[in-house]
Every structure is written in C-alpha cells, then in structure tokens.
Amino acid sequence: MDSSHAIALASLLGPDSRVLTNPQIVERLSRDFYWYSPVLRRQLDGKVGDVVVQPLSVREIQSVLRYCRAHDIPVTTRGAGTGNYGQAVPLRGGVVLDLAGMDKIETIQSDGVAVCEPGVKLGVLENEARKLGWELRCYPSTIVKASIGGFLGGGSGGIGTVAHGGLRDFNTVRALEVVTMEAEPRIVRHEGEAVHEILHAWGTNGIITRIWLALAPAVVWSQCVVAFDTFDAAFDFSERMATDGGWTKRLVTTFEWPIPSFFKPVRRYAPEGKALVFFLIASEQLAALEAAAQQAAGEVTYSGAYSGLRTIPLLSDYTWNHTTLWAIRTDEAYTYLQCGFDPVTVRQQMHQLKERYHDEILFHMEFMKQGDGRVAPGAIPLVYYRNEERLNEMINFCREIGVFVANPHVNNVEGGGRYRSDHVQLLAKRRYDSKGLLNPGKMISFEPEGSTAGTAVTR
C-alpha cells in the first residue's frame, strides 16, 4: 500500500497517531491462533496487513471506512486475536482495524443487560458483572484475553453453554450497532432476530461498535475433578449430570486418556490411564456431586471453591479449545475438529470413529444446550494430523455417520459450519459492503460489484 495512505489515515485520527506501520507490530496484529490448524498454517503464514489503525470512537471508524472505500483499500477488523480460524488474518493486505482501544462498559442495566464497546475484555465484563450480581451466560476458555466484539464476530460458545446455550441462542445478544462500509458509512442498529445478520460473520459485513449482551444471575461456584477407569464410564456420568436439569452447572467436560496427561499444571489430579470429568457446579451442590460420583465408581481427585478468574487451578483453562493448546504443546502433530453428536446414537458414533481411527482421534466432549432446550453432546476431539487428505477423510466419515462437523481447517465463514442457511449474513454484506472491502476472501459466496475491488493493495 502506498505510504501516502498511512499518512492520510493518520490525519483522520488527529495528532495522537494510532496508525502503526512498524512491520513487526503490523505482523503481530495481523495474526490470530490459526496455527492450531496445520492446513491454515500453510495457507495463512506470511499474510499481513499494510498498516494498523486503532480508532477510539465510532466517528473515527466512519472516517477510516469512508477513506478506505473511496480508495478501494481492504479493511480487516481485529478484536483480541484469540480466534482459531484465521478470522483476523488479512488476505489482501490493507488496513487492520484494531478495536482494542474501544473498551468501555457503558452500563450494566438492572435487568442484567450489559451495554459495551467491542474492545471490552470478556474477563473484565465478567468481573464487573459479578459485583452487581450478574455473570456471563457463556464465554470462551480465552476469557482473560478475548474481547466481546471478537467473540460475537467469530465465536460460538464455551463455559456456560451447558446451561444457557451458545452465543446465538436464547436472545443472549439483544442488539448491536454496526458501522457500514458504504460511501457514507452509517450506524445501523440490529436487534432481535436481526442480530443474526452480523453474528459470526467475521467482520465481513459491518464493524460492530456497540453491544447489548444479556447476562445471567451470578452463582457461587465450585470446581470438581472426577476420575473414572474408562472413558465410557466418565461419559455416562457426565452425560447424566449435563442433561439433568436439577443440577446447576456451568461446565461439564469429559476427557479420554491420555488427554489429561497433557495438562502439566494439574497433572496431579489425573491418575495414570484414567478418563477425567471437569465440573463447575453450584457450591451448594458440591457435596451431592461428590457423593453421586462415588456412587458411579468415580474418584474425586480435586474439589474446591471457585473465586473468579484468578482461581488456582482454573479448570476452564484446560477445556474447550484450550484443550487443543495443551495437546499442541505436548506434540505439534495434534490438531482438532469441532463436532456435534446425536444425543441418541452418540455412543454408536463414537464407537465407529474409534474403530476406524483408533488413537488418531481422542475424545474431548463438551455438553451444550440447544435452541430447543435439549442438552446435547458436542466435542472438540483431538486429531493426530498425518496429512490433509487423511484429515478430510475423517471429516467426511464423521458426516457420513451423522456427526456434525464445523470445519476449523477452512478460512471462510461458510465452511466453518456457522453460516446461516437463510443467507442473512450474505444479504447484509451486499447491503453494507457492496465493494467487498471488509475482510475480503472470507465470505466466499459473495461477489463484489465490479471486478477490481481490493486490488489496489493486493499482495
């Protein structure tokens, strides 16, 4: 990109320049955790923006987008860079729009709805909400670093999903304000069902600038680890706890051995060869949980109070996609899938996968409340990567036997498994970004008007 563009962009943000051109800084802010996937690592290594712009207001965002649209400059929005799909990696250079500085919690309403800017860290919101008797309904294992805007743009669920569903369920996101990539960028409010035009669209069809997020009443939690001789026994117990509405829980995670051996800081709670279940359970039910575990031939290897995100050990640091990180630290050949199993035939499906792939696939199960109220077994299984052909074979086999796969080894909204079948995300992109300058290449069903959009700074 011509250096004159960086100078012009800096003039829009005033004397306190937040337009960064240092190559090392630009490279760092052009990356996320795409390297969890060996496929994406090959595709995305070396992809960087030309300049990083760090706005502090909606007006500044409008000024930047107005300029970039006039000059056909791509814009890739960045939250905190904790995503795993390469959502925040610019494919065609241009501007990386870093929203970390827009980090104000405007208010937490008396009805438990937080009104925030997109750069607010989820951990900060959790801590502030708990002071007022509320807590997040669901959050990723990267809660300390992840931003709320990034979570809405590229996330789906996490801790709390077993009780409250995913991010797009049960009206958790009440409303959004979005800045459009038009000749004159507008602020458009989406509420109710209209939020789904923007959620999980990777910043391809608008810049989220204000969020209304529903919270849940805060609970006094405890943590518990239970070991079982077999994975089948561990899964049976965790499924019973997860699906029984009488238990107040925030986390139910089940690990096949040797996954627990990868968790070095909590290895002492993982007896050799045994499967583990991690729980966040209401403290008033902890004793009953321990008794139920012992009745099911489980061994309680740890239990203790949960006192927030500084709790040691913090069991959520080993769940959801943090599990994959611990595996990669042990052996870089590990990667992962994201799966949804049939609640009725889940055992048969797991048996078919183990019979075919043996230890190439290791089960890591997470339970999730569905939009219809049922709690179903999901999974982020570890996969020992051999080659892309073998990985795709495994994905295809999963789908053949009825296991849903949101493929984390593709770099587009559609392939990741969260694309709306009613195409509302695509329709919003056509309305708000007709040139296709927002995160170009990430919504592959979109065709920009004309044939030269974004080519001015294509690498």
C-alpha positions in Angstrom: 0.0 0.0 0.0 1.3 3.4 -0.9 2.7 5.2 2.2 0.6 8.2 1.4 -2.5 6.3 2.6 -0.9 5.8 6.0 -0.3 9.5 6.2 -3.8 10.3 5.2 -5.3 7.9 7.7 -3.1 9.3 10.5 -4.5 12.8 9.7 -8.1 11.4 10.2 -7.2 10.3 13.7 -5.6 13.5 14.9 -2.2 14.3 16.4 -2.2 11.3 18.8 -1.4 9.0 15.9 -2.8 5.5 16.2 -1.8 4.5 12.7 1.0 1.9 13.1 3.4 1.0 10.2 6.2 -0.8 12.1 6.5 -4.2 10.2 6.9 -6.2 13.4 3.9 -4.6 15.1 1.8 -4.9 11.9 2.7 -8.6 11.5 1.8 -9.3 15.2 -1.6 -7.6 14.9 -2.3 -9.4 11.6 -2.2 -12.9 13.3 -4.5 -14.9 15.4 -4.4 -18.6 16.5 -4.9 -20.0 13.1 -1.8 -22.1 13.6 -3.9 -24.6 15.6 -4.6 -25.9 12.1 -1.7 -27.3 10.1 -3.9 -26.6 7.0 -4.4 -22.9 7.8 -0.8 -22.6 8.9 0.3 -23.4 5.4 -2.4 -21.1 3.8 -2.0 -18.1 6.1 1.6 -17.8 7.2 3.0 -14.6 5.8 -0.4 -12.9 5.3 -0.2 -9.4 6.9 -1.8 -6.1 6.6 -0.1 -2.9 5.4 -1.0 -0.7 8.3 -2.8 -1.0 11.7 -5.4 1.7 12.6 -6.5 1.9 16.2 -9.7 4.0 16.4 -11.2 5.2 19.7 -14.7 6.3 18.6 -17.4 5.4 16.1 -16.7 8.7 14.3 -13.1 7.7 13.7 -14.2 4.3 12.4 -16.6 6.1 10.0 -13.8 8.4 8.8 -11.4 5.4 8.2 -14.1 3.4 6.3 -15.1 6.4 4.2 -11.4 6.9 3.2 -10.8 3.2 2.6 -13.9 2.7 0.4 -13.0 5.7 -1.7 -9.5 4.3 -2.3 -10.5 0.5 -2.6 -8.4 -0.4 0.5 -9.4 -3.6 2.3 -10.2 -3.4 6.0 -9.9 -6.4 8.3 -11.3 -5.9 11.8 -9.4 -7.3 14.8 -10.7 -8.0 18.3 -8.1 -9.5 20.6 -6.8 -12.1 18.0 -7.8 -15.2 20.0 -9.7 -16.8 17.2 -8.6 -20.1 15.6 -9.9 -19.9 12.1 -7.7 -17.0 10.8 -10.7 -14.7 11.0 -8.5 -11.7 11.7 -5.8 -12.5 9.2 -5.9 -10.1 6.2 -5.7 -12.0 2.9 -5.2 -8.9 0.7 -3.2 -6.5 2.9 -4.7 -3.1 3.6 -5.9 -1.8 6.9 -6.1 -3.9 10.1 -8.7 -2.1 12.2 -7.7 -2.8 15.8 -10.7 -2.1 18.2 -8.8 -2.9 21.4 -9.0 0.8 22.5 -12.8 0.9 22.3 -13.1 -0.9 25.7 -15.8 0.9 27.7 -18.5 -0.8 29.6 -21.2 1.8 29.3 -23.6 0.3 31.8 -24.9 -2.9 33.3 -28.7 -2.5 33.4 -30.9 -3.5 36.2 -32.4 -6.3 34.1 -28.9 -7.8 33.5 -28.1 -6.5 30.1 -24.6 -5.1 29.6 -24.0 -2.3 27.1 -20.4 -2.3 25.9 -18.0 -1.2 23.3 -16.4 -4.1 21.3 -13.0 -4.0 22.8 -14.1 -4.8 26.3 -12.3 -7.9 27.5 -14.7 -10.7 28.5 -12.9 -11.2 31.7 -13.3 -7.6 32.7 -17.0 -7.8 31.9 -17.4 -11.0 34.0 -15.6 -9.3 37.0 -17.7 -6.1 36.8 -20.9 -8.0 36.3 -20.4 -10.2 39.3 -20.0 -7.1 41.5 -23.7 -6.4 40.6 -25.0 -9.9 41.0 -24.6 -11.0 37.3 -22.2 -13.1 35.2 -21.7 -14.0 31.6 -24.0 -16.6 30.2 -21.2 -18.2 28.2 -17.6 -17.4 27.4 -14.6 -19.0 25.6 -11.7 -20.5 27.5 -9.7 -17.5 26.3 -11.9 -15.2 28.5 -9.0 -13.3 30.0 -7.7 -12.1 26.6 -10.8 -12.3 24.3 -12.9 -9.3 23.5 -16.6 -9.2 23.4 -16.6 -7.9 19.8 -14.3 -10.6 18.6 -16.4 -13.2 20.4 -19.6 -12.0 18.7 -17.8 -11.8 15.3 -16.1 -15.2 15.4 -17.1 -17.2 18.5 -19.9 -19.5 19.3 -20.0 -20.8 22.9 -17.9 -22.1 25.8 -18.1 -22.3 29.5 -21.8 -21.8 30.5 -23.2 -23.2 27.2 -24.3 -26.3 29.0 -26.8 -24.2 30.9 -27.5 -21.2 28.7 -26.9 -22.3 25.2 -24.5 -20.8 22.7 -23.9 -17.2 21.9 -26.6 -17.1 19.3 -29.3 -18.8 21.4 -32.0 -17.6 23.8 -31.7 -13.9 22.9 -28.3 -13.6 24.6 -27.3 -10.9 22.1 -30.1 -8.4 22.4 -28.8 -5.7 20.0 -25.8 -4.5 18.0 -24.8 -1.2 16.4 -22.8 -1.7 13.2 -20.9 0.7 11.0 -21.3 0.0 7.3 -18.7 0.1 4.5 -20.6 2.5 2.3 -19.6 5.7 0.5 -21.1 7.4 3.6 -20.7 4.9 6.4 -23.9 4.6 8.5 -24.5 3.4 12.1 -27.2 0.7 11.8 -28.9 -0.9 14.8 -29.8 -4.6 14.7 -32.0 -6.1 17.4 -33.9 -9.2 17.9 -33.6 -11.6 15.1 -31.7 -9.0 13.0 -28.6 -9.6 15.1 -28.0 -12.8 13.2 -27.2 -10.8 10.1 -23.9 -9.8 11.9 -23.1 -12.5 14.4 -20.3 -14.9 13.4 -19.8 -13.1 10.1 -16.1 -12.5 10.9 -16.4 -8.7 10.3 -17.2 -9.3 6.7 -20.4 -7.3 6.6 -20.0 -4.5 9.1 -18.0 -3.2 12.1 -19.6 -3.9 15.5 -19.3 -0.8 17.6 -21.9 -1.2 20.4 -23.3 -4.4 22.0 -26.3 -5.2 24.3 -25.5 -8.5 25.9 -27.8 -10.4 28.3 -26.2 -11.8 31.4 -27.3 -14.5 33.9 -27.8 -14.2 37.7 -24.4 -14.8 39.4 -23.9 -18.2 41.1 -21.5 -19.2 43.8 -19.5 -21.9 42.0 -17.1 -24.7 43.0 -14.8 -26.8 40.8 -14.5 -30.6 40.8 -12.4 -33.2 39.0 -13.7 -36.8 38.9 -11.6 -39.7 37.5 -13.0 -42.9 36.0 -11.4 -46.2 35.0 -12.8 -46.0 31.5 -13.9 -43.2 29.1 -17.3 -44.9 28.8 -17.9 -44.6 32.5 -16.8 -41.0 32.5 -19.0 -40.1 29.6 -22.0 -41.9 31.1 -21.7 -39.9 34.3 -21.0 -36.6 32.6 -24.0 -37.0 30.3 -26.3 -37.8 33.3 -25.1 -34.6 35.1 -25.3 -32.4 32.0 -28.8 -33.5 30.9 -30.3 -33.5 34.4 -31.9 -30.1 35.0 -31.7 -30.5 38.7 -28.0 -29.7 38.7 -26.8 -26.1 38.5 -23.7 -26.3 36.4 -21.5 -24.0 34.2 -19.1 -26.6 32.8 -19.2 -30.4 32.2 -16.1 -31.5 30.2 -15.0 -35.1 29.6 -11.5 -36.2 28.5 -10.3 -39.5 27.2 -6.9 -40.6 28.4 -4.1 -39.6 27.5 -5.5 -36.0 27.2 -5.4 -35.4 30.9 -1.7 -36.2 30.8 -1.1 -33.1 28.7 -2.3 -30.8 31.5 1.0 -30.4 33.3 -0.1 -27.9 36.0 -2.9 -30.1 37.1 -1.3 -33.5 36.3 -1.6 -34.5 40.0 -5.3 -34.6 39.7 -5.1 -37.0 36.7 -4.5 -40.6 37.7 -2.5 -42.6 35.1 -4.7 -44.1 32.5 -8.0 -42.7 33.7 -10.6 -40.5 32.0 -11.5 -37.2 33.7 -14.5 -35.1 34.0 -14.2 -31.4 35.0 -17.1 -29.6 36.6 -18.1 -26.1 37.5 -21.0 -26.8 39.9 -23.1 -24.6 42.3 -21.3 -24.7 45.6 -24.4 -25.8 47.4 -24.5 -28.9 45.3 -20.8 -29.8 45.5 -21.2 -32.4 48.3 -24.1 -34.1 46.4 -22.0 -34.2 43.2 -19.1 -35.8 45.1 -21.5 -38.4 46.5 -23.0 -39.1 43.1 -19.6 -39.5 41.6 -18.5 -42.0 44.2 -21.7 -44.0 43.7 -20.9 -44.2 40.0 -17.4 -45.6 40.9 -15.7 -42.3 40.2 -12.8 -40.9 42.2 -12.9 -37.2 43.2 -9.3 -36.1 42.7 -10.0 -32.4 43.3 -12.7 -30.1 44.6 -12.6 -26.6 45.8 -14.1 -23.1 45.7 -14.2 -21.1 42.6 -13.3 -17.5 43.4 -13.2 -16.0 39.9 -10.7 -15.9 37.1 -7.7 -15.8 39.4 -8.7 -19.2 41.0 -5.8 -21.7 41.1 -6.2 -24.1 39.5 -8.6 -22.6 37.0 -10.1 -25.7 35.4 -11.6 -23.8 32.4 -8.0 -23.2 31.3 -8.0 -26.8 30.2 -11.4 -27.0 28.5 -12.9 -26.0 25.2 -10.2 -25.1 22.8 -7.6 -24.6 25.5 -7.5 -28.4 25.5 -6.1 -28.3 22.0 -3.4 -25.8 23.0 -2.2 -28.1 25.8 -2.1 -31.0 23.3 -0.1 -29.0 20.8 2.4 -28.0 23.5 2.9 -31.7 24.1 3.1 -32.7 20.4 2.8 -30.3 17.5 1.2 -33.0 15.4 -2.1 -32.6 17.3 -4.9 -30.6 15.9 -8.7 -30.7 16.4 -12.2 -30.9 15.0 -15.4 -29.3 16.2 -18.3 -31.8 16.3 -21.9 -32.2 17.3 -23.1 -35.8 18.1 -26.6 -37.2 18.0 -27.9 -37.5 21.7 -29.5 -40.8 20.9 -26.7 -42.5 18.9 -23.7 -40.8 20.3 -22.2 -44.0 21.7 -22.5 -45.8 18.4 -21.0 -42.8 16.6 -18.0 -42.7 19.0 -17.5 -46.4 18.6 -17.5 -46.1 14.8 -14.9 -43.4 15.0 -12.6 -45.3 17.4 -13.0 -48.5 15.4 -11.8 -46.7 12.3 -9.2 -44.2 13.6 -8.2 -45.6 17.0 -5.9 -43.1 18.7 -5.8 -40.8 15.7 -8.9 -39.3 17.4 -9.1 -38.7 21.1 -12.4 -37.7 22.6 -12.9 -34.4 24.4 -16.6 -33.8 25.0 -18.4 -30.6 25.8 -22.1 -30.5 26.6 -24.2 -27.8 25.0 -27.8 -26.7 25.5 -29.5 -26.4 22.1 -32.0 -23.9 20.9 -34.9 -26.3 21.6 -33.8 -26.7 25.2 -32.2 -30.2 25.0 -28.6 -30.7 26.2 -26.6 -32.5 23.5 -23.0 -33.8 23.4 -20.6 -31.8 21.4 -17.0 -32.4 21.0 -13.6 -30.8 20.3 -11.8 -34.1 19.7 -8.0 -34.1 19.2 -6.8 -35.4 15.9 -3.3 -36.6 15.3 -2.5 -35.0 12.0 -0.9 -37.1 9.3 -1.9 -35.2 6.1 -4.7 -33.1 4.8 -6.2 -36.0 2.8 -6.5 -38.1 5.9 -8.0 -35.2 7.9 -10.6 -34.6 5.2 -11.4 -38.3 5.1 -12.1 -38.2 8.8 -14.3 -35.1 8.4 -16.3 -36.9 5.6 -16.6 -40.0 7.7 -18.0 -38.0 10.6 -20.6 -36.5 8.4 -21.5 -39.9 6.8 -22.3 -41.3 10.3 -24.4 -38.3 11.3 -21.8 -36.3 13.3 -22.0 -32.6 12.5 -18.6 -31.0 11.8 -17.8 -27.3 11.9 -14.6 -27.5 10.0 -11.8 -25.4 11.7 -9.4 -26.0 8.8 -11.1 -23.7 6.3 -10.7 -19.9 6.2 -14.2 -18.8 5.3 -17.5 -18.1 7.1 -19.4 -20.7 5.0 -17.0 -23.6 5.6 -16.7 -23.1 9.3 -20.2 -24.5 9.9 -21.9 -21.4 11.3 -23.2 -19.9 8.1 -26.8 -19.1 8.1 -28.9 -21.2 5.7 -31.2 -18.2 5.1 -28.2 -16.2 3.8 -28.9 -13.2 6.0 -25.2 -12.6 6.5 -24.6 -12.6 2.8 -27.6 -10.3 2.2 -26.2 -7.9 4.8 -22.9 -7.8 3.1 -24.5 -6.9 -0.2 -26.3 -4.0 1.5 -23.4 -2.7 3.7 -20.2 -3.6 1.7 -21.1 -3.8 -2.0 -17.4 -3.5 -3.0 -16.4 -6.4 -0.8 -13.7 -4.5 1.1 -14.4 -5.8 4.6 -12.2 -8.8 5.3 -12.2 -9.8 1.6 -12.0 -13.5 0.8 -13.6 -14.7 4.0 -17.2 -14.9 2.7 -16.8 -16.9 -0.5 -20.4 -16.8 -1.6 -20.2 -13.0 -2.0 -19.2 -11.4 -5.3 -18.3 -7.7 -5.2 -19.7 -5.2 -7.6 -17.3 -4.7 -10.5 -14.1 -6.7 -10.8 -11.3 -4.6 -9.2 -12.4 -4.3 -5.6 -9.5 -4.6 -3.2 -6.9 -5.0 -6.0 -5.1 -1.7 -5.1 -3.3 -3.3 -2.2 -3.4 -7.0 -3.1 -0.2 -8.7 -2.2 
